[in-house]
Amino acid sequence: MTTACAHRQQAIWTVRGGRAVTPAPPHPFVVFGIVNVTPDSFHDGGRYTTHEAAVTHALRLAAEGAHVLDIGGESSRPYAEAVPLEEELARVLPVVRGIRDGYAAHLAGHADANRQAPSPRPGGAPLLSVDTYKAGTAAAVLDEGADIINDISACAFDPGLLDVVAHYKPGYVLMHSLGRPETMQDAPAYANVVDALLDFFHDRMDMLVRAGLPESRILLDPGIGFGKLTEHNFEILRQIERFDSLGRPVLMGLSNKSLFGGLLDLGHGQRAGATQVATALLAARGVLCHRVHDVAETVRTLRLTQAMAPAPRTEN
């Protein structure tokens, strides 16, 4: 697909079942809406810990234009503690089921009014993603119909996850992190952070493909804030086009993160504007996917970015 902002060909990302994620104007980008079912996530921890609250929030994000609902049952903020498998499943599974059933009920309720069932987002029902590094959680949510596994560990924390994604072949978010959340911010260092990430992605993509996951299923996340200082984060953002050499689309997750605090001296509740500016700039430079807390505002930002993009040059 071609993004009007970057004027270059984007690789197609496919998810479980070979479904291609191909947004179209006026929604030329892919928006991941964050659904944290955790008491301790850095931005909205504790707000959606009941299954009912989480499902209601997720369906609202879908109505606002989220292509993907990204559900997390364990915080991955710096120094967060690990959550046992049973607890993560108890948090996540009812939400996956509730979103699936709630959206089906939404469509059924409108079927008489409109022969073509309405959708809160372009292209049909929102895709379901679960943010986990555990093989047991991934298998359970994929059995319940999830489309995507968003893994902060690149299959390093639980080696069994590699077998799960190779078997089910979901969409897979391959993210870079320098260690576990408990230790990743303990003096991270790189000779060259972008070179290190490119080498990492080459190696991990090769591992996944050799295990049986089609390359078309892979989406790359540079892991802003995961084992990186402020200067590392901004070096990645300055050189974001270098990731084109990997032949896969990029997911950017910088919503309300501390890099804005480090650069602009913004407190946690003051980063919404910086998030939108950074999202627009990255979209204009060809970043396809954006993982955010505020879906409605991000959809408006991306539509404005698209509307202000210069027309592609034509050869005379």
VEXMI-434423 format. One record per residue (C-alpha): y, x, z; residue number from 0. Coordinates in pm, whole numbers, padded with zeros to 5 digits. Layout:
N
<atom><c2>Y</c2><c1>X</c1><c3>Z</c3><n>NUM</n></atom>
...
//
This chain:
316
<atom><c2>00000</c2><c1>00000</c1><c3>00000</c3><n>0</n></atom>
<atom><c2>00360</c2><c1>00112</c1><c3>-00050</c3><n>1</n></atom>
<atom><c2>00626</c2><c1>00081</c1><c3>00218</c3><n>2</n></atom>
<atom><c2>00963</c2><c1>00002</c1><c3>00069</c3><n>3</n></atom>
<atom><c2>01131</c2><c1>00225</c1><c3>00327</c3><n>4</n></atom>
<atom><c2>00941</c2><c1>00544</c1><c3>00255</c3><n>5</n></atom>
<atom><c2>00865</c2><c1>00493</c1><c3>-00116</c3><n>6</n></atom>
<atom><c2>00527</c2><c1>00660</c1><c3>-00088</c3><n>7</n></atom>
<atom><c2>00169</c2><c1>00547</c1><c3>-00102</c3><n>8</n></atom>
<atom><c2>00007</c2><c1>00463</c1><c3>00231</c3><n>9</n></atom>
<atom><c2>-00366</c2><c1>00491</c1><c3>00286</c3><n>10</n></atom>
<atom><c2>-00535</c2><c1>00157</c1><c3>00349</c3><n>11</n></atom>
<atom><c2>-00656</c2><c1>00099</c1><c3>00703</c3><n>12</n></atom>
<atom><c2>-00960</c2><c1>-00125</c1><c3>00740</c3><n>13</n></atom>
<atom><c2>-01107</c2><c1>-00276</c1><c3>01055</c3><n>14</n></atom>
<atom><c2>-01441</c2><c1>-00426</c1><c3>01146</c3><n>15</n></atom>
<atom><c2>-01609</c2><c1>-00599</c1><c3>00856</c3><n>16</n></atom>
<atom><c2>-01407</c2><c1>-00399</c1><c3>00606</c3><n>17</n></atom>
<atom><c2>-01101</c2><c1>-00620</c1><c3>00645</c3><n>18</n></atom>
<atom><c2>-00798</c2><c1>-00437</c1><c3>00506</c3><n>19</n></atom>
<atom><c2>-00481</c2><c1>-00444</c1><c3>00712</c3><n>20</n></atom>
<atom><c2>-00222</c2><c1>-00499</c1><c3>00440</c3><n>21</n></atom>
<atom><c2>00105</c2><c1>-00644</c1><c3>00567</c3><n>22</n></atom>
<atom><c2>00344</c2><c1>-00784</c1><c3>00310</c3><n>23</n></atom>
<atom><c2>00718</c2><c1>-00855</c1><c3>00304</c3><n>24</n></atom>
<atom><c2>00899</c2><c1>-00979</c1><c3>00505</c3><n>25</n></atom>
<atom><c2>00653</c2><c1>-00811</c1><c3>00746</c3><n>26</n></atom>
<atom><c2>00591</c2><c1>-00473</c1><c3>00580</c3><n>27</n></atom>
<atom><c2>00467</c2><c1>-00300</c1><c3>00894</c3><n>28</n></atom>
<atom><c2>00189</c2><c1>-00354</c1><c3>01146</c3><n>29</n></atom>
<atom><c2>00297</c2><c1>-00450</c1><c3>01498</c3><n>30</n></atom>
<atom><c2>00061</c2><c1>-00400</c1><c3>01792</c3><n>31</n></atom>
<atom><c2>00154</c2><c1>-00625</c1><c3>02085</c3><n>32</n></atom>
<atom><c2>00065</c2><c1>-00469</c1><c3>02422</c3><n>33</n></atom>
<atom><c2>-00136</c2><c1>-00685</c1><c3>02663</c3><n>34</n></atom>
<atom><c2>-00177</c2><c1>-00492</c1><c3>02989</c3><n>35</n></atom>
<atom><c2>-00431</c2><c1>-00656</c1><c3>03221</c3><n>36</n></atom>
<atom><c2>-00364</c2><c1>-00397</c1><c3>03491</c3><n>37</n></atom>
<atom><c2>-00182</c2><c1>-00382</c1><c3>03824</c3><n>38</n></atom>
<atom><c2>-00038</c2><c1>-00034</c1><c3>03762</c3><n>39</n></atom>
<atom><c2>00071</c2><c1>00010</c1><c3>03399</c3><n>40</n></atom>
<atom><c2>00408</c2><c1>00184</c1><c3>03380</c3><n>41</n></atom>
<atom><c2>00604</c2><c1>-00098</c1><c3>03213</c3><n>42</n></atom>
<atom><c2>00456</c2><c1>-00436</c1><c3>03307</c3><n>43</n></atom>
<atom><c2>00175</c2><c1>-00355</c1><c3>03547</c3><n>44</n></atom>
<atom><c2>00084</c2><c1>-00655</c1><c3>03761</c3><n>45</n></atom>
<atom><c2>00262</c2><c1>-00911</c1><c3>03546</c3><n>46</n></atom>
<atom><c2>-00046</c2><c1>-01030</c1><c3>03357</c3><n>47</n></atom>
<atom><c2>-00334</c2><c1>-00955</c1><c3>03591</c3><n>48</n></atom>
<atom><c2>-00474</c2><c1>-01309</c1><c3>03587</c3><n>49</n></atom>
<atom><c2>-00674</c2><c1>-01403</c1><c3>03281</c3><n>50</n></atom>
<atom><c2>-00461</c2><c1>-01710</c1><c3>03223</c3><n>51</n></atom>
<atom><c2>-00135</c2><c1>-01514</c1><c3>03232</c3><n>52</n></atom>
<atom><c2>-00272</c2><c1>-01245</c1><c3>03002</c3><n>53</n></atom>
<atom><c2>-00400</c2><c1>-01496</c1><c3>02745</c3><n>54</n></atom>
<atom><c2>-00073</c2><c1>-01690</c1><c3>02749</c3><n>55</n></atom>
<atom><c2>00121</c2><c1>-01368</c1><c3>02702</c3><n>56</n></atom>
<atom><c2>-00105</c2><c1>-01254</c1><c3>02419</c3><n>57</n></atom>
<atom><c2>-00076</c2><c1>-01582</c1><c3>02230</c3><n>58</n></atom>
<atom><c2>00301</c2><c1>-01566</c1><c3>02270</c3><n>59</n></atom>
<atom><c2>00304</c2><c1>-01216</c1><c3>02119</c3><n>60</n></atom>
<atom><c2>00096</c2><c1>-01344</c1><c3>01828</c3><n>61</n></atom>
<atom><c2>00342</c2><c1>-01628</c1><c3>01773</c3><n>62</n></atom>
<atom><c2>00624</c2><c1>-01372</c1><c3>01770</c3><n>63</n></atom>
<atom><c2>00457</c2><c1>-01182</c1><c3>01487</c3><n>64</n></atom>
<atom><c2>00207</c2><c1>-00936</c1><c3>01634</c3><n>65</n></atom>
<atom><c2>-00061</c2><c1>-00843</c1><c3>01381</c3><n>66</n></atom>
<atom><c2>-00275</c2><c1>-00685</c1><c3>01654</c3><n>67</n></atom>
<atom><c2>-00314</c2><c1>-00776</c1><c3>02022</c3><n>68</n></atom>
<atom><c2>-00399</c2><c1>-00457</c1><c3>02210</c3><n>69</n></atom>
<atom><c2>-00566</c2><c1>-00539</c1><c3>02542</c3><n>70</n></atom>
<atom><c2>-00595</c2><c1>-00277</c1><c3>02815</c3><n>71</n></atom>
<atom><c2>-00782</c2><c1>-00298</c1><c3>03143</c3><n>72</n></atom>
<atom><c2>-00708</c2><c1>00053</c1><c3>03269</c3><n>73</n></atom>
<atom><c2>-00368</c2><c1>00216</c1><c3>03288</c3><n>74</n></atom>
<atom><c2>-00333</c2><c1>00542</c1><c3>03098</c3><n>75</n></atom>
<atom><c2>00007</c2><c1>00636</c1><c3>03244</c3><n>76</n></atom>
<atom><c2>00036</c2><c1>00991</c1><c3>03380</c3><n>77</n></atom>
<atom><c2>-00160</c2><c1>01040</c1><c3>03703</c3><n>78</n></atom>
<atom><c2>-00326</c2><c1>00698</c1><c3>03682</c3><n>79</n></atom>
<atom><c2>-00669</c2><c1>00677</c1><c3>03844</c3><n>80</n></atom>
<atom><c2>-00980</c2><c1>00587</c1><c3>03648</c3><n>81</n></atom>
<atom><c2>-01119</c2><c1>00233</c1><c3>03673</c3><n>82</n></atom>
<atom><c2>-01496</c2><c1>00171</c1><c3>03703</c3><n>83</n></atom>
<atom><c2>-01672</c2><c1>00013</c1><c3>03407</c3><n>84</n></atom>
<atom><c2>-01751</c2><c1>-00312</c1><c3>03592</c3><n>85</n></atom>
<atom><c2>-01388</c2><c1>-00361</c1><c3>03692</c3><n>86</n></atom>
<atom><c2>-01258</c2><c1>-00290</c1><c3>03343</c3><n>87</n></atom>
<atom><c2>-01504</c2><c1>-00540</c1><c3>03196</c3><n>88</n></atom>
<atom><c2>-01404</c2><c1>-00803</c1><c3>03453</c3><n>89</n></atom>
<atom><c2>-01041</c2><c1>-00760</c1><c3>03350</c3><n>90</n></atom>
<atom><c2>-01082</c2><c1>-00739</c1><c3>02973</c3><n>91</n></atom>
<atom><c2>-01373</c2><c1>-00961</c1><c3>02865</c3><n>92</n></atom>
<atom><c2>-01226</c2><c1>-01295</c1><c3>02982</c3><n>93</n></atom>
<atom><c2>-00901</c2><c1>-01210</c1><c3>02803</c3><n>94</n></atom>
<atom><c2>-01077</c2><c1>-01129</c1><c3>02475</c3><n>95</n></atom>
<atom><c2>-01267</c2><c1>-01459</c1><c3>02500</c3><n>96</n></atom>
<atom><c2>-00957</c2><c1>-01652</c1><c3>02602</c3><n>97</n></atom>
<atom><c2>-00747</c2><c1>-01523</c1><c3>02314</c3><n>98</n></atom>
<atom><c2>-01025</c2><c1>-01592</c1><c3>02066</c3><n>99</n></atom>
<atom><c2>-01088</c2><c1>-01944</c1><c3>02195</c3><n>100</n></atom>
<atom><c2>-00720</c2><c1>-02020</c1><c3>02249</c3><n>101</n></atom>
<atom><c2>-00630</c2><c1>-01925</c1><c3>01897</c3><n>102</n></atom>
<atom><c2>-00917</c2><c1>-02130</c1><c3>01756</c3><n>103</n></atom>
<atom><c2>-00793</c2><c1>-02431</c1><c3>01955</c3><n>104</n></atom>
<atom><c2>-00439</c2><c1>-02370</c1><c3>01827</c3><n>105</n></atom>
<atom><c2>-00559</c2><c1>-02384</c1><c3>01467</c3><n>106</n></atom>
<atom><c2>-00777</c2><c1>-02688</c1><c3>01527</c3><n>107</n></atom>
<atom><c2>-00485</c2><c1>-02874</c1><c3>01684</c3><n>108</n></atom>
<atom><c2>-00275</c2><c1>-02825</c1><c3>01371</c3><n>109</n></atom>
<atom><c2>-00546</c2><c1>-02890</c1><c3>01114</c3><n>110</n></atom>
<atom><c2>-00453</c2><c1>-03253</c1><c3>01055</c3><n>111</n></atom>
<atom><c2>-00084</c2><c1>-03176</c1><c3>01016</c3><n>112</n></atom>
<atom><c2>-00141</c2><c1>-02899</c1><c3>00770</c3><n>113</n></atom>
<atom><c2>-00448</c2><c1>-02860</c1><c3>00554</c3><n>114</n></atom>
<atom><c2>-00393</c2><c1>-02488</c1><c3>00547</c3><n>115</n></atom>
<atom><c2>-00408</c2><c1>-02402</c1><c3>00917</c3><n>116</n></atom>
<atom><c2>-00084</c2><c1>-02239</c1><c3>01032</c3><n>117</n></atom>
<atom><c2>-00083</c2><c1>-01884</c1><c3>01148</c3><n>118</n></atom>
<atom><c2>00158</c2><c1>-01720</c1><c3>01393</c3><n>119</n></atom>
<atom><c2>00146</c2><c1>-01403</c1><c3>01185</c3><n>120</n></atom>
<atom><c2>00105</c2><c1>-01306</c1><c3>00819</c3><n>121</n></atom>
<atom><c2>-00252</c2><c1>-01293</c1><c3>00696</c3><n>122</n></atom>
<atom><c2>-00425</c2><c1>-01512</c1><c3>00953</c3><n>123</n></atom>
<atom><c2>-00534</c2><c1>-01476</c1><c3>01313</c3><n>124</n></atom>
<atom><c2>-00423</c2><c1>-01168</c1><c3>01507</c3><n>125</n></atom>
<atom><c2>-00668</c2><c1>-00883</c1><c3>01522</c3><n>126</n></atom>
<atom><c2>-00808</c2><c1>-00802</c1><c3>01864</c3><n>127</n></atom>
<atom><c2>-00794</c2><c1>-00443</c1><c3>01987</c3><n>128</n></atom>
<atom><c2>-00918</c2><c1>-00314</c1><c3>02320</c3><n>129</n></atom>
<atom><c2>-00777</c2><c1>00002</c1><c3>02473</c3><n>130</n></atom>
<atom><c2>-01078</c2><c1>00178</c1><c3>02625</c3><n>131</n></atom>
<atom><c2>-01261</c2><c1>00509</c1><c3>02626</c3><n>132</n></atom>
<atom><c2>-01581</c2><c1>00367</c1><c3>02778</c3><n>133</n></atom>
<atom><c2>-01885</c2><c1>00307</c1><c3>02559</c3><n>134</n></atom>
<atom><c2>-01997</c2><c1>00011</c1><c3>02771</c3><n>135</n></atom>
<atom><c2>-01663</c2><c1>-00166</c1><c3>02746</c3><n>136</n></atom>
<atom><c2>-01635</c2><c1>-00099</c1><c3>02373</c3><n>137</n></atom>
<atom><c2>-01982</c2><c1>-00239</c1><c3>02301</c3><n>138</n></atom>
<atom><c2>-01919</c2><c1>-00548</c1><c3>02515</c3><n>139</n></atom>
<atom><c2>-01585</c2><c1>-00639</c1><c3>02353</c3><n>140</n></atom>
<atom><c2>-01715</c2><c1>-00573</c1><c3>02004</c3><n>141</n></atom>
<atom><c2>-02002</c2><c1>-00811</c1><c3>02079</c3><n>142</n></atom>
<atom><c2>-01734</c2><c1>-01067</c1><c3>02169</c3><n>143</n></atom>
<atom><c2>-01561</c2><c1>-01025</c1><c3>01834</c3><n>144</n></atom>
<atom><c2>-01301</c2><c1>-00751</c1><c3>01889</c3><n>145</n></atom>
<atom><c2>-01190</c2><c1>-00578</c1><c3>01570</c3><n>146</n></atom>
<atom><c2>-01048</c2><c1>-00245</c1><c3>01694</c3><n>147</n></atom>
<atom><c2>-01114</c2><c1>00015</c1><c3>01962</c3><n>148</n></atom>
<atom><c2>-00804</c2><c1>00204</c1><c3>02075</c3><n>149</n></atom>
<atom><c2>-00932</c2><c1>00522</c1><c3>02240</c3><n>150</n></atom>
<atom><c2>-00705</c2><c1>00768</c1><c3>02421</c3><n>151</n></atom>
<atom><c2>-00989</c2><c1>01020</c1><c3>02453</c3><n>152</n></atom>
<atom><c2>-01110</c2><c1>01074</c1><c3>02093</c3><n>153</n></atom>
<atom><c2>-01464</c2><c1>01009</c1><c3>02226</c3><n>154</n></atom>
<atom><c2>-01431</c2><c1>01300</c1><c3>02471</c3><n>155</n></atom>
<atom><c2>-01439</c2><c1>01116</c1><c3>02807</c3><n>156</n></atom>
<atom><c2>-01758</c2><c1>00918</c1><c3>02733</c3><n>157</n></atom>
<atom><c2>-01968</c2><c1>01075</c1><c3>02455</c3><n>158</n></atom>
<atom><c2>-02159</c2><c1>00748</c1><c3>02417</c3><n>159</n></atom>
<atom><c2>-01849</c2><c1>00593</c1><c3>02261</c3><n>160</n></atom>
<atom><c2>-01913</c2><c1>00790</c1><c3>01943</c3><n>161</n></atom>
<atom><c2>-02245</c2><c1>00612</c1><c3>01897</c3><n>162</n></atom>
<atom><c2>-02083</c2><c1>00274</c1><c3>01962</c3><n>163</n></atom>
<atom><c2>-01807</c2><c1>00312</c1><c3>01703</c3><n>164</n></atom>
<atom><c2>-02050</c2><c1>00459</c1><c3>01450</c3><n>165</n></atom>
<atom><c2>-02279</c2><c1>00157</c1><c3>01498</c3><n>166</n></atom>
<atom><c2>-02019</c2><c1>-00125</c1><c3>01498</c3><n>167</n></atom>
<atom><c2>-01772</c2><c1>00045</c1><c3>01263</c3><n>168</n></atom>
<atom><c2>-01455</c2><c1>-00116</c1><c3>01405</c3><n>169</n></atom>
<atom><c2>-01104</c2><c1>-00013</c1><c3>01331</c3><n>170</n></atom>
<atom><c2>-01061</c2><c1>00296</c1><c3>01546</c3><n>171</n></atom>
<atom><c2>-00741</c2><c1>00444</c1><c3>01686</c3><n>172</n></atom>
<atom><c2>-00791</c2><c1>00819</c1><c3>01718</c3><n>173</n></atom>
<atom><c2>-00535</c2><c1>00949</c1><c3>01966</c3><n>174</n></atom>
<atom><c2>-00445</c2><c1>01297</c1><c3>02082</c3><n>175</n></atom>
<atom><c2>-00422</c2><c1>01367</c1><c3>02455</c3><n>176</n></atom>
<atom><c2>-00426</c2><c1>01696</c1><c3>02639</c3><n>177</n></atom>
<atom><c2>-00680</c2><c1>01599</c1><c3>02902</c3><n>178</n></atom>
<atom><c2>-00720</c2><c1>01291</c1><c3>03120</c3><n>179</n></atom>
<atom><c2>-00431</c2><c1>01084</c1><c3>03255</c3><n>180</n></atom>
<atom><c2>-00491</c2><c1>01231</c1><c3>03601</c3><n>181</n></atom>
<atom><c2>-00408</c2><c1>01583</c1><c3>03480</c3><n>182</n></atom>
<atom><c2>-00252</c2><c1>01566</c1><c3>03132</c3><n>183</n></atom>
<atom><c2>00106</c2><c1>01621</c1><c3>03251</c3><n>184</n></atom>
<atom><c2>00022</c2><c1>01926</c1><c3>03461</c3><n>185</n></atom>
<atom><c2>00228</c2><c1>02184</c1><c3>03266</c3><n>186</n></atom>
<atom><c2>00113</c2><c1>02104</c1><c3>02909</c3><n>187</n></atom>
<atom><c2>00171</c2><c1>02394</c1><c3>02668</c3><n>188</n></atom>
<atom><c2>00126</c2><c1>02453</c1><c3>02294</c3><n>189</n></atom>
<atom><c2>00197</c2><c1>02746</c1><c3>02065</c3><n>190</n></atom>
<atom><c2>00300</c2><c1>02487</c1><c3>01804</c3><n>191</n></atom>
<atom><c2>00245</c2><c1>02125</c1><c3>01901</c3><n>192</n></atom>
<atom><c2>00232</c2><c1>01981</c1><c3>01547</c3><n>193</n></atom>
<atom><c2>-00009</c2><c1>02247</c1><c3>01424</c3><n>194</n></atom>
<atom><c2>-00227</c2><c1>02181</c1><c3>01729</c3><n>195</n></atom>
<atom><c2>-00234</c2><c1>01807</c1><c3>01660</c3><n>196</n></atom>
<atom><c2>-00313</c2><c1>01854</c1><c3>01291</c3><n>197</n></atom>
<atom><c2>-00607</c2><c1>02081</c1><c3>01377</c3><n>198</n></atom>
<atom><c2>-00725</c2><c1>01832</c1><c3>01640</c3><n>199</n></atom>
<atom><c2>-00716</c2><c1>01538</c1><c3>01399</c3><n>200</n></atom>
<atom><c2>-00897</c2><c1>01733</c1><c3>01126</c3><n>201</n></atom>
<atom><c2>-01178</c2><c1>01822</c1><c3>01368</c3><n>202</n></atom>
<atom><c2>-01211</c2><c1>01477</c1><c3>01526</c3><n>203</n></atom>
<atom><c2>-01195</c2><c1>01290</c1><c3>01196</c3><n>204</n></atom>
<atom><c2>-01474</c2><c1>01511</c1><c3>01064</c3><n>205</n></atom>
<atom><c2>-01680</c2><c1>01439</c1><c3>01376</c3><n>206</n></atom>
<atom><c2>-01632</c2><c1>01063</c1><c3>01341</c3><n>207</n></atom>
<atom><c2>-01715</c2><c1>01054</c1><c3>00971</c3><n>208</n></atom>
<atom><c2>-02026</c2><c1>01267</c1><c3>01018</c3><n>209</n></atom>
<atom><c2>-02137</c2><c1>01027</c1><c3>01293</c3><n>210</n></atom>
<atom><c2>-02110</c2><c1>00732</c1><c3>01053</c3><n>211</n></atom>
<atom><c2>-01762</c2><c1>00583</c1><c3>01097</c3><n>212</n></atom>
<atom><c2>-01594</c2><c1>00539</c1><c3>00757</c3><n>213</n></atom>
<atom><c2>-01271</c2><c1>00735</c1><c3>00729</c3><n>214</n></atom>
<atom><c2>-01094</c2><c1>00417</c1><c3>00617</c3><n>215</n></atom>
<atom><c2>-01144</c2><c1>00276</c1><c3>00968</c3><n>216</n></atom>
<atom><c2>-00940</c2><c1>00553</c1><c3>01134</c3><n>217</n></atom>
<atom><c2>-00578</c2><c1>00518</c1><c3>01243</c3><n>218</n></atom>
<atom><c2>-00402</c2><c1>00821</c1><c3>01393</c3><n>219</n></atom>
<atom><c2>-00192</c2><c1>00817</c1><c3>01710</c3><n>220</n></atom>
<atom><c2>-00011</c2><c1>01143</c1><c3>01800</c3><n>221</n></atom>
<atom><c2>-00017</c2><c1>01037</c1><c3>02166</c3><n>222</n></atom>
<atom><c2>00350</c2><c1>01047</c1><c3>02260</c3><n>223</n></atom>
<atom><c2>00367</c2><c1>01125</c1><c3>02632</c3><n>224</n></atom>
<atom><c2>00000</c2><c1>01216</c1><c3>02664</c3><n>225</n></atom>
<atom><c2>-00008</c2><c1>01578</c1><c3>02772</c3><n>226</n></atom>
<atom><c2>00332</c2><c1>01651</c1><c3>02620</c3><n>227</n></atom>
<atom><c2>00674</c2><c1>01742</c1><c3>02753</c3><n>228</n></atom>
<atom><c2>00993</c2><c1>01586</c1><c3>02617</c3><n>229</n></atom>
<atom><c2>01042</c2><c1>01874</c1><c3>02373</c3><n>230</n></atom>
<atom><c2>00684</c2><c1>01835</c1><c3>02244</c3><n>231</n></atom>
<atom><c2>00733</c2><c1>01462</c1><c3>02189</c3><n>232</n></atom>
<atom><c2>01051</c2><c1>01509</c1><c3>01989</c3><n>233</n></atom>
<atom><c2>00904</c2><c1>01793</c1><c3>01783</c3><n>234</n></atom>
<atom><c2>00625</c2><c1>01556</c1><c3>01678</c3><n>235</n></atom>
<atom><c2>00876</c2><c1>01286</c1><c3>01587</c3><n>236</n></atom>
<atom><c2>01095</c2><c1>01530</c1><c3>01392</c3><n>237</n></atom>
<atom><c2>00795</c2><c1>01640</c1><c3>01185</c3><n>238</n></atom>
<atom><c2>00618</c2><c1>01306</c1><c3>01153</c3><n>239</n></atom>
<atom><c2>00581</c2><c1>01342</c1><c3>00774</c3><n>240</n></atom>
<atom><c2>00345</c2><c1>01636</c1><c3>00824</c3><n>241</n></atom>
<atom><c2>00077</c2><c1>01392</c1><c3>00938</c3><n>242</n></atom>
<atom><c2>00068</c2><c1>01251</c1><c3>00583</c3><n>243</n></atom>
<atom><c2>-00150</c2><c1>01551</c1><c3>00493</c3><n>244</n></atom>
<atom><c2>-00436</c2><c1>01390</c1><c3>00689</c3><n>245</n></atom>
<atom><c2>-00453</c2><c1>01095</c1><c3>00452</c3><n>246</n></atom>
<atom><c2>-00452</c2><c1>00829</c1><c3>00726</c3><n>247</n></atom>
<atom><c2>-00180</c2><c1>00593</c1><c3>00849</c3><n>248</n></atom>
<atom><c2>-00006</c2><c1>00662</c1><c3>01179</c3><n>249</n></atom>
<atom><c2>00030</c2><c1>00440</c1><c3>01485</c3><n>250</n></atom>
<atom><c2>00336</c2><c1>00516</c1><c3>01698</c3><n>251</n></atom>
<atom><c2>00333</c2><c1>00421</c1><c3>02065</c3><n>252</n></atom>
<atom><c2>00665</c2><c1>00512</c1><c3>02224</c3><n>253</n></atom>
<atom><c2>00775</c2><c1>00175</c1><c3>02362</c3><n>254</n></atom>
<atom><c2>00989</c2><c1>00226</c1><c3>02677</c3><n>255</n></atom>
<atom><c2>00839</c2><c1>00571</c1><c3>02740</c3><n>256</n></atom>
<atom><c2>00981</c2><c1>00850</c1><c3>02949</c3><n>257</n></atom>
<atom><c2>01090</c2><c1>01065</c1><c3>02652</c3><n>258</n></atom>
<atom><c2>01396</c2><c1>00837</c1><c3>02633</c3><n>259</n></atom>
<atom><c2>01463</c2><c1>00899</c1><c3>02999</c3><n>260</n></atom>
<atom><c2>01429</c2><c1>01274</c1><c3>02952</c3><n>261</n></atom>
<atom><c2>01668</c2><c1>01287</c1><c3>02657</c3><n>262</n></atom>
<atom><c2>01914</c2><c1>01009</c1><c3>02739</c3><n>263</n></atom>
<atom><c2>01889</c2><c1>00985</c1><c3>03118</c3><n>264</n></atom>
<atom><c2>01775</c2><c1>00623</c1><c3>03093</c3><n>265</n></atom>
<atom><c2>01594</c2><c1>00452</c1><c3>03376</c3><n>266</n></atom>
<atom><c2>01276</c2><c1>00260</c1><c3>03310</c3><n>267</n></atom>
<atom><c2>01449</c2><c1>-00073</c1><c3>03255</c3><n>268</n></atom>
<atom><c2>01712</c2><c1>00074</c1><c3>03021</c3><n>269</n></atom>
<atom><c2>01499</c2><c1>00197</c1><c3>02731</c3><n>270</n></atom>
<atom><c2>01467</c2><c1>-00114</c1><c3>02513</c3><n>271</n></atom>
<atom><c2>01756</c2><c1>-00020</c1><c3>02282</c3><n>272</n></atom>
<atom><c2>01633</c2><c1>00336</c1><c3>02238</c3><n>273</n></atom>
<atom><c2>01286</c2><c1>00202</c1><c3>02160</c3><n>274</n></atom>
<atom><c2>01422</c2><c1>-00013</c1><c3>01879</c3><n>275</n></atom>
<atom><c2>01637</c2><c1>00264</c1><c3>01728</c3><n>276</n></atom>
<atom><c2>01344</c2><c1>00507</c1><c3>01730</c3><n>277</n></atom>
<atom><c2>01113</c2><c1>00243</c1><c3>01581</c3><n>278</n></atom>
<atom><c2>01355</c2><c1>00177</c1><c3>01295</c3><n>279</n></atom>
<atom><c2>01397</c2><c1>00547</c1><c3>01220</c3><n>280</n></atom>
<atom><c2>01023</c2><c1>00609</c1><c3>01218</c3><n>281</n></atom>
<atom><c2>00954</c2><c1>00304</c1><c3>01003</c3><n>282</n></atom>
<atom><c2>01213</c2><c1>00424</c1><c3>00753</c3><n>283</n></atom>
<atom><c2>01022</c2><c1>00752</c1><c3>00736</c3><n>284</n></atom>
<atom><c2>00691</c2><c1>00583</c1><c3>00660</c3><n>285</n></atom>
<atom><c2>00522</c2><c1>00513</c1><c3>00995</c3><n>286</n></atom>
<atom><c2>00313</c2><c1>00202</c1><c3>00931</c3><n>287</n></atom>
<atom><c2>00201</c2><c1>00084</c1><c3>01276</c3><n>288</n></atom>
<atom><c2>00406</c2><c1>00034</c1><c3>01592</c3><n>289</n></atom>
<atom><c2>00264</c2><c1>-00044</c1><c3>01937</c3><n>290</n></atom>
<atom><c2>00528</c2><c1>-00222</c1><c3>02146</c3><n>291</n></atom>
<atom><c2>00594</c2><c1>-00440</c1><c3>02447</c3><n>292</n></atom>
<atom><c2>00870</c2><c1>-00650</c1><c3>02286</c3><n>293</n></atom>
<atom><c2>00718</c2><c1>-00792</c1><c3>01969</c3><n>294</n></atom>
<atom><c2>00994</c2><c1>-01038</c1><c3>01876</c3><n>295</n></atom>
<atom><c2>01267</c2><c1>-00773</c1><c3>01889</c3><n>296</n></atom>
<atom><c2>01051</c2><c1>-00521</c1><c3>01704</c3><n>297</n></atom>
<atom><c2>00976</c2><c1>-00767</c1><c3>01423</c3><n>298</n></atom>
<atom><c2>01351</c2><c1>-00820</c1><c3>01382</c3><n>299</n></atom>
<atom><c2>01411</c2><c1>-00445</c1><c3>01385</c3><n>300</n></atom>
<atom><c2>01149</c2><c1>-00383</c1><c3>01120</c3><n>301</n></atom>
<atom><c2>01275</c2><c1>-00665</c1><c3>00898</c3><n>302</n></atom>
<atom><c2>01625</c2><c1>-00517</c1><c3>00914</c3><n>303</n></atom>
<atom><c2>01488</c2><c1>-00171</c1><c3>00840</c3><n>304</n></atom>
<atom><c2>01311</c2><c1>-00312</c1><c3>00536</c3><n>305</n></atom>
<atom><c2>01617</c2><c1>-00504</c1><c3>00416</c3><n>306</n></atom>
<atom><c2>01839</c2><c1>-00195</c1><c3>00434</c3><n>307</n></atom>
<atom><c2>01596</c2><c1>00038</c1><c3>00259</c3><n>308</n></atom>
<atom><c2>01723</c2><c1>00188</c1><c3>-00067</c3><n>309</n></atom>
<atom><c2>01549</c2><c1>00079</c1><c3>-00382</c3><n>310</n></atom>
<atom><c2>01287</c2><c1>00321</c1><c3>-00519</c3><n>311</n></atom>
<atom><c2>01417</c2><c1>00560</c1><c3>-00779</c3><n>312</n></atom>
<atom><c2>01296</c2><c1>00509</c1><c3>-01132</c3><n>313</n></atom>
<atom><c2>01236</c2><c1>00783</c1><c3>-01384</c3><n>314</n></atom>
<atom><c2>01457</c2><c1>00769</c1><c3>-01696</c3><n>315</n></atom>
//
